[in-house]
Amino acid sequence: MSGAIRIAREEWRLWLRSKVVIAAALIIAALLVATSVLTIARIADEQTQRSEQQVAAEEVFFAQPDRHPHRMVHYGHYAFRPPPPLAVFEPGVDAVTGQSIFLEGHRQNTAMFADTKAAADLGGFAALTPASLYQLLMPLLLIVLGHAMFLRERESGTLAVLLAQGSSGTTLALGKATALLSVIAIFMVPLIVVVIYSITLGESVLAAASLVLGYFLYLCAWGAIVLAASILVRQRAVSLGALVFVWLFAALIVPRFAINASSAAIDAPGKIESDLVMLAEQRKLGDGHNAADPAFEQLQAQVLEQYGVDTIEDLPINWRGVVAGYSEAELTNLLNRFAEKRMALEAGQSRLFDLFGFASPTIAIASSSRTLAGTDLATHHRFLRESEALRFDFVQALNQAHATDLDYTIDMNRNNDAGAAMAARINAESWRVLDEFRFRPDSASDRLARAGLPLAILLLWLVVCGGITVLAARKVRI
């Protein structure tokens, strides 16, 4: 082991003499620090704003005066998705999926207000996050540092001397690997600092530690790739060119191909196409605003029979409220069916994309990073489902108040004059049917379970590349 440590020290001595290496390391270190600080500040601001907006939206809803209950159905409410603690490192899909939804009767609105603030603040650097720097630039730094590790010994003639003195290729490889590992350990410090900060924000230690482990496996796998190339390739320029090509292929080409292939293999119809099909189905359900719509004749017969009366005027409840509640339930079932189909297709595309991690460790670390941070597609889908449940519950509660708290005759005559309109209002205390909404990420164990496959793929990359390095080191000759 002492021989390996001496070799690692020699590598560090050579690195510290190289202006190119020092410049590359300082640039990446500065980018890591700058993006970490900026991302932390931005996410903290978004966390505060969205939490305050959620509380404010509820207060505004509760503060509404006496109204007709159906007016409150259309008045609506907002649901906000604040960023999880680990979003300070990995914002994930949050920047493109939208962070809030307007909830109202008869509609399922899409999430809106995607994160364009960062683009306005940072211009072309909006896409830079601590996670993307670790995924893309750190492998380049390892390539700069390690592409000529063994080649330098061959070119200077020291390889022959070391082998003649009894040092084995395995010992040499271990020393070079120790040097690379020490670089990885140093550059893991900013990540560890950020995840510790996320823990102070309420993040689980398990999720934070798993994220650190995932990036450590990723960088070690790249270190093994770089070291293997340095051993196997006999020319410095060829080694550097081959490693840069591998980086381009793994970090840029395969992810783009994976996106296109996943979209082509699992075709998810666009929103306009889905809305047109859904609109045709919706027409068959009847108009919930028109209690005399023929679509509700069977319902009317059932309700009259249930209460043992002959006309809707004789019902002890408001027929218009009954129709509103029934129509909302039927429409929501239809909307949920289309929404679940769309989310299932998107989830299928995501799973297929993750399988391309076998061809690129960058895909594997990106998938596991988003999942462990709670900024993945599955979390966004859960936000859509939970906000829809909130929407349906408060709309149906208002429809129930419409049916039980407002007389049918008064309701029918509400447009006759101002006095009739005032009489067709119910007490504002009825708005208390709205539940508080506080969206939180999945538990750490659930996120870790979802990240199991990409983390396993990263481990496989490390084992395979490490095995190739060991085999190549054992066959090192002059």
C-alpha positions as CSV (number, residue, x, y, z in Angstrom):
1,M,0.0,0.0,0.0
2,S,2.9,2.4,0.7
3,G,4.0,2.0,-2.9
4,A,0.6,2.9,-4.1
5,I,0.6,6.0,-1.9
6,R,4.0,7.1,-3.2
7,I,2.6,6.8,-6.7
8,A,-0.5,8.8,-5.8
9,R,1.7,11.5,-4.3
10,E,3.8,11.7,-7.4
11,E,0.6,12.1,-9.5
12,W,-0.4,15.0,-7.3
13,R,3.1,16.6,-7.6
14,L,2.8,16.4,-11.4
15,W,-0.8,17.8,-11.4
16,L,0.2,20.7,-9.2
17,R,2.9,21.6,-11.7
18,S,0.5,21.6,-14.6
19,K,-1.2,25.0,-15.4
20,V,-3.8,23.3,-17.5
21,V,-4.8,20.9,-14.7
22,I,-4.9,23.7,-12.1
23,A,-6.9,26.0,-14.4
24,A,-9.5,23.2,-15.2
25,A,-9.9,22.3,-11.5
26,L,-10.3,25.9,-10.4
27,I,-12.8,26.6,-13.2
28,I,-15.0,23.6,-12.2
29,A,-14.6,24.4,-8.5
30,A,-15.7,28.0,-9.1
31,L,-18.7,26.9,-11.2
32,L,-19.7,24.4,-8.5
33,V,-19.5,27.0,-5.8
34,A,-21.3,29.7,-7.8
35,T,-24.1,27.5,-9.1
36,S,-24.6,26.0,-5.6
37,V,-25.0,29.4,-4.0
38,L,-27.3,30.7,-6.7
39,T,-29.4,27.5,-6.8
40,I,-29.7,27.5,-3.0
41,A,-30.8,31.2,-3.0
42,R,-33.3,30.7,-5.8
43,I,-34.8,27.5,-4.3
44,A,-35.1,29.1,-0.9
45,D,-36.9,32.1,-2.4
46,E,-39.3,29.8,-4.3
47,Q,-39.9,27.7,-1.2
48,T,-40.9,30.8,0.8
49,Q,-43.0,32.3,-2.0
50,R,-45.0,29.2,-2.8
51,S,-45.6,28.3,0.9
52,E,-46.8,31.9,1.5
53,Q,-48.9,31.8,-1.7
54,Q,-50.6,28.6,-0.6
55,V,-51.6,30.1,2.7
56,A,-52.7,33.3,1.1
57,A,-54.9,31.4,-1.5
58,E,-56.6,29.6,1.4
59,E,-57.2,32.8,3.3
60,V,-58.6,34.5,0.2
61,F,-61.0,31.6,-0.4
62,F,-62.2,31.5,3.2
63,A,-62.6,35.3,3.2
64,Q,-65.2,35.3,0.4
65,P,-68.6,36.8,1.4
66,D,-71.9,35.1,1.2
67,R,-72.4,33.9,-2.4
68,H,-74.3,31.4,-4.5
69,P,-72.4,28.1,-4.0
70,H,-71.9,27.6,-7.7
71,R,-70.2,30.9,-7.9
72,M,-67.6,29.6,-5.5
73,V,-67.2,26.5,-7.6
74,H,-66.1,28.7,-10.4
75,Y,-64.2,31.1,-8.1
76,G,-61.8,28.2,-7.6
77,H,-58.6,27.8,-5.6
78,Y,-54.8,27.4,-6.2
79,A,-52.6,24.5,-5.2
80,F,-48.8,25.1,-5.1
81,R,-45.9,22.6,-5.2
82,P,-43.0,24.0,-3.2
83,P,-39.6,22.6,-4.1
84,P,-38.3,19.8,-1.9
85,P,-35.1,20.4,0.2
86,L,-32.8,18.5,-2.2
87,A,-34.0,20.7,-5.1
88,V,-31.2,23.0,-3.9
89,F,-28.9,20.5,-5.6
90,E,-31.1,18.8,-8.2
91,P,-34.1,20.9,-9.5
92,G,-35.0,18.0,-11.8
93,V,-38.1,18.4,-13.9
94,D,-39.5,21.2,-11.7
95,A,-38.3,23.8,-14.2
96,V,-40.5,22.6,-17.0
97,T,-43.5,21.0,-15.4
98,G,-45.1,24.0,-13.7
99,Q,-45.5,24.6,-10.0
100,S,-49.1,25.6,-9.4
101,I,-52.6,24.6,-10.6
102,F,-55.8,26.6,-10.6
103,L,-58.5,24.3,-9.3
104,E,-62.1,24.9,-10.4
105,G,-65.3,23.1,-11.2
106,H,-65.8,21.2,-14.4
107,R,-62.1,21.4,-15.4
108,Q,-58.7,19.8,-14.8
109,N,-56.3,22.5,-15.5
110,T,-52.6,21.8,-16.2
111,A,-49.8,22.9,-14.0
112,M,-48.6,26.4,-14.9
113,F,-45.9,28.9,-14.2
114,A,-42.9,26.7,-15.0
115,D,-39.6,28.1,-13.6
116,T,-38.7,30.8,-16.1
117,K,-37.3,33.1,-13.3
118,A,-33.9,31.3,-13.4
119,A,-33.7,31.9,-17.2
120,A,-34.4,35.6,-16.7
121,D,-31.8,35.9,-13.9
122,L,-29.0,33.8,-15.4
123,G,-29.6,34.0,-19.1
124,G,-27.8,31.2,-20.9
125,F,-26.6,29.7,-17.6
126,A,-30.1,28.9,-16.4
127,A,-29.6,25.2,-17.2
128,L,-26.5,25.1,-15.0
129,T,-27.2,23.4,-11.6
130,P,-24.9,21.7,-9.2
131,A,-26.3,18.3,-10.4
132,S,-25.6,19.1,-14.1
133,L,-22.1,20.2,-13.3
134,Y,-21.4,16.9,-11.5
135,Q,-22.9,14.9,-14.3
136,L,-21.2,16.7,-17.2
137,L,-18.1,18.6,-16.1
138,M,-16.6,16.4,-13.4
139,P,-16.0,13.5,-15.9
140,L,-14.2,16.0,-18.1
141,L,-12.0,17.0,-15.2
142,L,-11.2,13.3,-14.6
143,I,-10.3,12.9,-18.3
144,V,-8.0,15.9,-18.2
145,L,-6.3,14.6,-15.0
146,G,-6.1,10.9,-15.9
147,H,-6.0,10.3,-19.6
148,A,-2.1,10.1,-19.6
149,M,-1.5,8.5,-16.2
150,F,0.1,5.3,-17.6
151,L,1.2,6.8,-20.9
152,R,3.3,9.4,-19.1
153,E,5.2,6.6,-17.4
154,R,5.7,4.8,-20.7
155,E,6.9,8.0,-22.5
156,S,9.3,9.0,-19.7
157,G,10.7,5.4,-19.4
158,T,9.9,5.2,-15.7
159,L,7.4,2.3,-16.3
160,A,10.3,0.0,-17.1
161,V,12.2,1.1,-14.1
162,L,9.2,0.6,-11.8
163,L,8.5,-2.8,-13.2
164,A,12.1,-3.8,-12.9
165,Q,12.1,-2.7,-9.2
166,G,9.4,-5.2,-8.5
167,S,6.3,-2.9,-8.7
168,S,3.5,-4.7,-10.5
169,G,1.0,-3.2,-12.9
170,T,-1.7,-3.7,-10.3
171,T,0.3,-1.6,-7.7
172,L,0.8,1.1,-10.3
173,A,-2.9,1.1,-11.1
174,L,-3.8,1.2,-7.5
175,G,-1.6,4.2,-7.0
176,K,-3.1,6.0,-9.9
177,A,-6.6,5.1,-8.8
178,T,-5.8,6.4,-5.3
179,A,-4.8,9.7,-6.8
180,L,-8.0,10.0,-8.9
181,L,-10.1,8.9,-5.9
182,S,-8.6,11.7,-3.8
183,V,-9.6,14.2,-6.4
184,I,-13.2,12.7,-6.4
185,A,-13.3,12.9,-2.6
186,I,-12.2,16.6,-2.7
187,F,-14.8,17.5,-5.3
188,M,-17.5,15.6,-3.3
189,V,-17.2,18.2,-0.5
190,P,-19.4,20.8,-2.2
191,L,-22.1,18.1,-2.7
192,I,-21.9,17.0,0.9
193,V,-22.2,20.6,2.1
194,V,-25.3,21.2,0.0
195,V,-27.0,17.9,1.1
196,I,-26.2,18.8,4.7
197,Y,-27.9,22.1,4.2
198,S,-30.9,20.2,2.7
199,I,-31.0,18.1,5.9
200,T,-31.3,21.3,7.9
201,L,-34.3,22.2,5.7
202,G,-36.0,18.9,6.7
203,E,-34.6,16.4,4.2
204,S,-34.2,12.8,5.3
205,V,-30.6,11.7,6.0
206,L,-31.3,8.5,4.1
207,A,-32.2,10.3,0.9
208,A,-29.3,12.8,1.3
209,A,-26.8,10.0,1.9
210,S,-28.2,7.9,-1.0
211,L,-27.7,10.9,-3.3
212,V,-24.1,11.3,-2.2
213,L,-23.5,7.6,-2.7
214,G,-25.0,7.7,-6.2
215,Y,-22.7,10.5,-7.3
216,F,-19.7,8.8,-5.7
217,L,-20.4,5.7,-7.7
218,Y,-20.8,7.7,-10.9
219,L,-17.5,9.6,-10.5
220,C,-15.7,6.4,-9.5
221,A,-17.1,4.7,-12.6
222,W,-15.7,7.5,-14.8
223,G,-12.4,7.3,-12.9
224,A,-12.2,3.6,-13.8
225,I,-13.0,4.4,-17.5
226,V,-10.3,7.0,-17.6
227,L,-7.7,4.8,-15.9
228,A,-8.5,1.8,-18.2
229,A,-8.1,4.0,-21.3
230,S,-4.7,5.2,-20.0
231,I,-3.5,1.6,-19.5
232,L,-4.9,0.2,-22.7
233,V,-4.1,3.0,-25.2
234,R,-0.5,3.6,-26.2
235,Q,-0.7,7.1,-27.5
236,R,-1.6,10.2,-25.5
237,A,-3.6,11.9,-28.2
238,V,-5.5,8.8,-29.0
239,S,-6.3,8.3,-25.3
240,L,-7.6,11.8,-24.9
241,G,-9.6,11.7,-28.1
242,A,-11.1,8.3,-27.2
243,L,-12.1,9.5,-23.7
244,V,-13.6,12.7,-25.1
245,F,-15.6,10.7,-27.6
246,V,-16.8,8.4,-24.8
247,W,-17.9,11.5,-22.8
248,L,-19.7,13.0,-25.8
249,F,-21.4,9.7,-26.5
250,A,-22.4,9.0,-22.8
251,A,-23.3,12.5,-21.7
252,L,-24.8,14.0,-24.9
253,I,-25.5,11.6,-27.7
254,V,-27.1,8.7,-25.8
255,P,-29.4,10.9,-23.6
256,R,-30.7,12.7,-26.7
257,F,-31.2,9.4,-28.6
258,A,-32.9,8.0,-25.5
259,I,-35.4,10.9,-25.3
260,N,-36.3,10.5,-29.0
261,A,-36.4,6.7,-28.8
262,S,-38.7,6.7,-25.7
263,S,-41.1,9.2,-27.3
264,A,-41.2,7.2,-30.5
265,A,-41.7,3.8,-28.8
266,I,-44.4,5.1,-26.5
267,D,-46.5,7.7,-28.3
268,A,-48.2,10.0,-25.9
269,P,-50.8,12.2,-27.7
270,G,-50.6,15.9,-27.3
271,K,-52.9,18.0,-25.1
272,I,-54.9,19.4,-28.0
273,E,-55.5,15.9,-29.5
274,S,-56.5,14.5,-26.1
275,D,-58.8,17.5,-25.4
276,L,-60.6,17.0,-28.7
277,V,-61.3,13.4,-28.0
278,M,-62.2,14.1,-24.4
279,L,-64.6,16.9,-25.5
280,A,-66.5,14.5,-27.7
281,E,-66.9,12.1,-24.7
282,Q,-67.9,15.0,-22.4
283,R,-70.8,16.0,-24.6
284,K,-72.4,12.7,-23.9
285,L,-72.5,13.4,-20.2
286,G,-74.9,16.3,-20.4
287,D,-74.6,19.9,-19.2
288,G,-74.4,20.2,-15.4
289,H,-75.6,23.8,-15.6
290,N,-78.8,22.7,-17.2
291,A,-80.9,20.6,-14.8
292,A,-83.4,20.0,-17.6
293,D,-80.8,18.3,-19.8
294,P,-82.2,15.0,-21.2
295,A,-79.0,13.3,-20.0
296,F,-80.3,13.6,-16.4
297,E,-83.8,12.1,-16.9
298,Q,-82.8,8.8,-15.4
299,L,-81.2,10.5,-12.5
300,Q,-84.3,12.5,-11.9
301,A,-86.5,9.4,-11.9
302,Q,-84.3,7.8,-9.4
303,V,-84.2,10.8,-7.1
304,L,-88.0,11.3,-7.2
305,E,-88.5,7.6,-6.4
306,Q,-86.0,7.8,-3.6
307,Y,-87.8,10.7,-1.9
308,G,-91.3,9.4,-2.9
309,V,-92.4,12.6,-4.6
310,D,-93.8,13.4,-8.1
311,T,-92.0,16.6,-9.0
312,I,-88.6,18.1,-8.4
313,E,-90.3,21.1,-6.7
314,D,-91.5,18.7,-4.0
315,L,-88.0,17.4,-3.3
316,P,-86.6,18.3,0.2
317,I,-83.3,19.1,-1.6
318,N,-82.4,21.4,-4.4
319,W,-82.5,19.5,-7.7
320,R,-80.0,21.8,-9.3
321,G,-77.5,21.0,-6.6
322,V,-78.1,17.3,-7.1
323,V,-77.5,17.6,-10.9
324,A,-74.3,19.7,-10.3
325,G,-72.9,17.1,-7.9
326,Y,-73.8,14.2,-10.2
327,S,-72.5,15.9,-13.3
328,E,-69.2,16.8,-11.5
329,A,-68.7,13.2,-10.5
330,E,-69.3,11.8,-13.9
331,L,-67.1,14.5,-15.5
332,T,-64.3,13.9,-13.0
333,N,-64.3,10.2,-13.8
334,L,-63.9,11.0,-17.4
335,L,-61.2,13.5,-16.8
336,N,-59.3,11.2,-14.5
337,R,-59.5,8.4,-17.0
338,F,-57.8,10.5,-19.7
339,A,-55.3,12.0,-17.1
340,E,-54.3,8.6,-15.8
341,K,-53.8,7.3,-19.4
342,R,-51.6,10.2,-20.2
343,M,-49.6,9.8,-17.0
344,A,-49.2,6.1,-17.6
345,L,-47.7,6.8,-21.0
346,E,-45.4,9.4,-19.6
347,A,-44.3,7.0,-16.9
348,G,-43.7,4.4,-19.5
349,Q,-41.5,6.7,-21.5
350,S,-39.6,7.6,-18.3
351,R,-39.0,3.9,-17.5
352,L,-37.8,3.2,-21.0
353,F,-35.5,6.2,-20.8
354,D,-34.0,4.9,-17.6
355,L,-33.1,1.6,-19.3
356,F,-30.7,3.6,-21.5
357,G,-28.6,3.9,-18.3
358,F,-27.0,0.6,-19.4
359,A,-25.5,2.5,-22.3
360,S,-24.7,5.7,-20.4
361,P,-23.9,6.2,-16.7
362,T,-24.9,9.8,-17.2
363,I,-28.5,8.7,-17.7
364,A,-28.4,6.5,-14.7
365,I,-27.1,9.2,-12.3
366,A,-29.5,11.8,-13.7
367,S,-32.5,9.4,-13.1
368,S,-31.4,8.5,-9.6
369,S,-30.6,12.1,-8.8
370,R,-34.0,13.4,-9.7
371,T,-35.8,10.5,-8.0
372,L,-33.8,10.8,-4.7
373,A,-34.2,14.6,-4.7
374,G,-38.0,14.3,-5.1
375,T,-38.0,16.3,-8.4
376,D,-38.8,13.5,-10.8
377,L,-41.8,12.8,-13.0
378,A,-43.4,10.5,-10.5
379,T,-43.5,13.2,-7.9
380,H,-45.0,15.6,-10.4
381,H,-47.7,13.1,-11.2
382,R,-48.5,12.7,-7.5
383,F,-48.9,16.4,-7.2
384,L,-51.4,16.3,-10.1
385,R,-53.3,13.5,-8.4
386,E,-53.4,15.1,-4.9
387,S,-54.4,18.5,-6.2
388,E,-57.2,16.9,-8.3
389,A,-58.4,15.1,-5.1
390,L,-58.4,18.5,-3.4
391,R,-60.3,20.1,-6.3
392,F,-63.0,17.4,-6.4
393,D,-63.5,17.3,-2.7
394,F,-64.2,21.0,-2.3
395,V,-66.2,21.3,-5.5
396,Q,-68.4,18.4,-4.4
397,A,-68.8,19.8,-0.9
398,L,-70.0,23.1,-2.4
399,N,-72.4,21.1,-4.7
400,Q,-73.7,19.4,-1.6
401,A,-74.3,22.8,0.1
402,H,-76.0,23.8,-3.1
403,A,-78.4,20.8,-2.8
404,T,-79.1,21.1,1.0
405,D,-78.7,24.7,2.0
406,L,-80.4,26.5,-0.9
407,D,-84.1,26.3,-1.7
408,Y,-84.8,25.1,-5.2
409,T,-87.5,27.8,-5.9
410,I,-85.3,30.6,-4.6
411,D,-82.4,29.2,-6.7
412,M,-84.6,29.1,-9.9
413,N,-85.7,32.7,-9.4
414,R,-82.3,34.2,-8.4
415,N,-82.0,36.2,-11.7
416,N,-85.3,38.0,-11.3
417,D,-84.0,41.0,-9.4
418,A,-81.4,42.1,-6.9
419,G,-83.4,40.9,-4.0
420,A,-83.8,37.4,-5.5
421,A,-80.1,37.3,-6.1
422,M,-79.3,38.2,-2.5
423,A,-81.7,35.5,-1.3
424,A,-79.9,32.8,-3.4
425,R,-76.7,33.1,-1.4
426,I,-75.6,30.8,1.4
427,N,-73.5,31.7,4.5
428,A,-69.8,32.2,4.0
429,E,-69.0,29.6,6.7
430,S,-69.8,27.0,4.0
431,W,-66.5,27.8,2.4
432,R,-64.7,26.1,5.2
433,V,-65.2,22.8,3.3
434,L,-61.8,23.6,1.6
435,D,-59.0,21.5,3.1
436,E,-55.5,22.8,3.7
437,F,-53.1,21.7,1.0
438,R,-49.4,21.1,1.9
439,F,-47.6,19.1,-0.7
440,R,-44.5,17.2,0.5
441,P,-42.1,14.8,-1.3
442,D,-42.4,11.0,-0.9
443,S,-40.7,9.3,2.0
444,A,-37.0,8.6,1.6
445,S,-37.6,4.9,1.5
446,D,-40.1,5.3,-1.4
447,R,-37.7,7.5,-3.3
448,L,-34.9,5.1,-2.7
449,A,-37.0,2.2,-3.9
450,R,-37.8,4.0,-7.1
451,A,-34.1,4.9,-7.6
452,G,-33.0,1.3,-7.1
453,L,-32.6,0.4,-10.8
454,P,-30.5,3.4,-11.8
455,L,-28.3,3.0,-8.7
456,A,-27.9,-0.7,-9.5
457,I,-26.9,0.3,-13.0
458,L,-24.3,2.7,-11.7
459,L,-22.9,0.0,-9.5
460,L,-22.7,-2.3,-12.5
461,W,-20.9,0.4,-14.4
462,L,-18.3,0.7,-11.6
463,V,-17.9,-3.1,-11.3
464,V,-17.5,-3.6,-15.1
465,C,-15.1,-0.7,-15.6
466,G,-13.2,-1.5,-12.5
467,G,-12.8,-5.1,-13.6
468,I,-11.5,-4.0,-17.0
469,T,-9.0,-1.8,-15.3
470,V,-7.8,-4.5,-13.0
471,L,-7.4,-7.0,-15.9
472,A,-5.6,-4.4,-18.0
473,A,-3.3,-3.5,-15.1
474,R,-2.3,-7.2,-14.6
475,K,-1.1,-7.4,-18.2
476,V,0.9,-4.2,-18.1
477,R,4.2,-4.7,-19.9
478,I,6.9,-2.3,-21.1
